[in-house]
């Protein structure tokens, strides 16, 4: 058989095999479950090492609850943290296609300090060092209230245990999140996708 013809016949089969393998390891399209989150022997969530490749959902500055004993109120002298929200790419692709979150969806929230004395010193705020990083893991069959939160301190922690379900993160998300316990109202990419829903 001609080598070129053989290659033409094999390449689609190889692509199909790799695609099926990817679906099997990362996404179960029959159950709508993303299988990316990994845990250690003590059921602590292992910090994903490719968050720099995740999809940006939104950014906010100083938007959050004040710490206990602090007064609320954003000022340039006290701007609070910069918050960067991202979604794991496989979960984002599923969401974009289906208009709902798959079980196993991971959304990250990174809190950055505002950079002091930036050079050049021009108007506005610049992103400084990472202060806190957390994962919001959605799974309707695994967790009470369909979600769990895992908090990491800066770049130090490589694993995180689940936060208590009664913590204020869960309560606030359930009470104030516009879509399925997430603050979709603050995420332009999510808002755009949800605007296409028929219901």
Buried (B, 14 or more C-beta within 10 A) or exposed (E): EEEEEEEEEEEEEEEEEEEEEEBEEBBBEEEBBBBBBEEEEEEBBEBBEEBEEBBEBBBBBBBBEEEEEEEEEEEEEEEBBBBBBBBBBBBBBBBBEEBBBBBBBBBBBBBBBBEEEEEEEEEEBBBBEBEBBBBBBBBBEBBEEBBBBBBBEEEEBEBBEBBEBEEEBBEBBEEEBBBBBBBBEBBEBBBEBBEEEEE
